[in-house]
Amino acid sequence: MLWQTRTQTFDLARRGVVMGVLNVTPDSFSDGGRWLDVDAAVAHGAEMFSQGAQIVDVGGESTRPGAEPVAESEELRRVLPVIERLAALGAVVSIDTMKANVARAACAAGASVINDVGGLRDETMLFAVKETGAGVVIMHMKGEPLTMQTAPRYENVTREVQDSFCTAMKRCLRCGVPAEKIIFDPGIGFGKTVEHNIELLRRLPELHVGERPLLIGVSRKSFIGKVLGSDALEDRAWPTVALTSYCRERGARVFRVHDVKPNVEALRMTEAIVAG
């Protein structure tokens, strides 16, 4: 189970990958404003690598529920200096964006992965993936960040998410993007209720398309707090670690998290059991 990025190939057959979250935004739900300073952002990215993250995912536009879009010029201003410096340190960097021009510029600055929460619905993003040779994360989102949590409805959430992956895979292959470049993310919390999220996690093995790996991003998300009956962000940290272990056992291979060290430890311990 190989995943090819622009600069590196990950063998995910036995060993998963942790992707550290680095939001250079003022309004992300969990850490907005903490890493706006370029020096602070680069230092935090380097720290995540030292703790075992194999990829750092840099985002300059919040996609939390209700988030307003950010101008392309502002998003570029936020992310490019951070990507350039992390790439210069030898880091594998992912750009978290829905804009094709931002994706292209980020790859020119050193990014190896395009993480598109829009699921490649934008044709220009599909061509950006092909032109840059980047690895791509195709995430499912119902609607747009501004409105996605306004009463989302599905007839069968697992089937509909899996169908969207099949459609995206076919579009990639027709465009000339190799299957080995692709991984899928069911988009936990993106246009989904607590019940939808739980159902997707329960039926994770059914989401696989073309034997491509799955990425899971549940870190610190609000559905955890709703299940626990707590609004405190700190109460979501250890449940995230538990979900990393659970989802690895259920077949996921890439884990996008804020707290790198405990999630890396949970992943490796689980793999020692399930993968030998």
N, C-alpha and C positions, 0 to 999 in steps of 0.2 A: 504494500500500500504506500506508494510514493506520492509526495506532493512537491512539485517543482515550483520554486519561486524564481525571481529574476537572477539571483546570485547563489542560491543554495537549494539542494534537494534534501527533503526530510523523508526518512524511512519511518513510517508510522505504524508498521506492522506490529511491532512489539512495544514501542516506546512513544508515548504521546509528547505533545509540546505545550508548554505554557506560554501564553501571549500576555504580556503586561500592558495594562491600560495607562496611557499617558494623555490626559485631556489638557490641552493648552487653550482652555476656554474659561470665560468668567461665570458660566451658568450651567455646567454639567451637574447632574443631580447629586453626585456623591462627593466630588472634589473640585467643583468649579472655583476658579480663581487661585488655586494653590500653586499651579505650575505655569502661570502666565509669563513670568520672567524666564528668559531663555536659559540663563545659567542654572536656575533652579530646575527647570524642566530637563535639561541635559543631565544634571547630577542625579535626578530621580530615575531617569531612563537607565543610566549606567548602574545605579544601585539595583534596579530590577534585574539587569543582566547578571550582576554579581550574585544575586539570590537564586538564579537558575532559570529565569525567563529566556527563551530562545528567540523570541520575537518581541519587539516593543511596538505597540499600536498607537500611533500619534494621530490625534483628532483635533481639528480646529473649529468644529461646528457641533454644538450640542444637539443630540437627537433624542433627548429626554421627552416624555409626553408633554405636549404643549409648547415645545421650543419653536422660536421664530427662526426663519432662515437667516444665514449670514452671507454678506456680500462676498463674492469670489476673491476680490482683492484683499479683504480683511482675513479671510481664511488662509490665503497664501502667506500673508504677513506673519501669521501666528505659527504656521507649521514648518515653513521651509528652513529657517535657521536651525531649528531643533533637529530636523531630519538630517541636514547636512553635517552637523556636528556629531550626531550619534552614528551615522554611517561612516564618518571618518575614524571613529573609534573601533570600527569593525563590526558594529551591531547589525543584525537583521532587523530592518524597520518596515512596518506596515503603515500605510496611510488610510485612515478612516475618513472617507469622504463620499458624497453623492455627486460630485462635480468632476466631469471628465478632464477639464483643464487643470484642476487641482491635482488629480491623479497623475497626469502626464508630468507636471512640474515637480511633483514629489518624487517620481521615479527618476527624473533627470537629476534631482538632488541626492539620490541614493536609496530611495525606498525600493523594496523588493516585492512587496505584496500590496495589492489594492483591496481594501475591505469596504465593500459597497453595501450599505444597509438598504439601498434602493433595489437590490437584487438584479442589477443589470437591466432594469426596465428601460433606462435611457440608452438608446442605440449608440450614442456617442461614447458612453462609458464602455460598452462592449468593444468598440474599436480601440479605445484607449488601452484596454487590457491586451488586445492582440498586438498593438503597435509597440508597447513597452516590454512585452515578454514577461510581465509580472505574474506571480501567482495571484489568484483571486479568491476572495471569500464572497460567496453569493448568499446574502441573507434574505429571509422572508419578512416582509413588513406589509401589513394590511393598511393601506392609506398612506398618509404623510405624518411626520412627527407632530405637527400642530394639532391634528385631529384624530390620530390613530386610536386613542383610547376612548373615543366617544362611542360607546355601545357597540364594540366589535361583535360580529356575528358570523358563525360558520355552520354549515350543515354537518360537516365532519372535519374538524380542524387538522387531524393527522393526514387524511387523504388530500385535503386542499393544499397543505404545505408541501407534501410530497409531489403533488401534481405540478406545483410551481417550480420545484427543483427539476423535474423532467423537462419542462418547457425551457427553462434557462439552459440546461445541458444541451438540448438540441440546438438552441440559438448559438451557443458557444462553438459547437462542433461545425455548424454551417459556416460560421464566421472564420474558422481556422484557428480557434483557441484549443490547444490540446487538452484532452480530458485530465491529464496529469497535473495541469495547472489549477484545477478546480477543487475547492471544498465548499461545503454547504453549512449554513447556520440557520436553524429554525426560527430565530428571532424571538426568543423568549422575552415577553413584555412589550413587543412591538405590534400593537393592534391585537392584543389578546387579553382575555380576562385571567384571573387566577386559575379558574377551572381549565381554560385552554392551555395555560402553561403547564399545569400538572399533568394533563392528558398527554401533551407532547413529550414530556420527560418520561412518563410511564411507557410510552410506545416508541421510544427512541429508535429501536432497531428497524422499525417499519419505514423510517424516513430515508434510508440509504437509497441512493440512485447511482447506478453504474459503478458500484463498489467504491465510490468516492468518499473520502473521510467527512466526518461531521465536526464542526466547531460548536462549542456550547459557551454562551455568554450569559451567566446568571448572576454574576458577582454583584452583591449589595442591592439587588433589584427589589422593588417594592412588594412584589408578590410574596417574597420571603417574610417580610414584616407582617403582611396580612395573614399569612398562615400562622405565624407566631403570636399575633396580637400585640405587636410592638412597633412603634414609629421610630425607634432609635437605630441609626445606621450601624452602630457598633454591634447591635444584636444580630446583624446579617452576616458577619464575618465567618463565624464557624459553621453555620448552615451552608455557606458557599463552599467551604472545604468539604463538607459531607457530600454535597452535590457533585463536586469534582470526582470524588471517589466513586460515587454511584454511577455517574454518567460514563466514566471510563469502563466500568464493569459492563455497562450496557452498550458499549461500542463506540463512544465518542473518542476522538483522538487529539483535538486541539481545544484548549481551555483559556478563555479570555477573562483575566481576573485583575483586581486591584491589588490584592495582598499576595504577592508572589510566593514568598518562602513557604508558608503553611500549605498552599495549594500544590507546589512542587513536591513537598514531602508526602502529601496525601496521594498524589498521582504515582510517585515511585513506589510507595508501600503497596498500593493496590496492584500495580503492575508486577511486583514481586510475587503476588499471589496468583493473579489471573493469567499472566504471560510467562511466568517461570523465569 
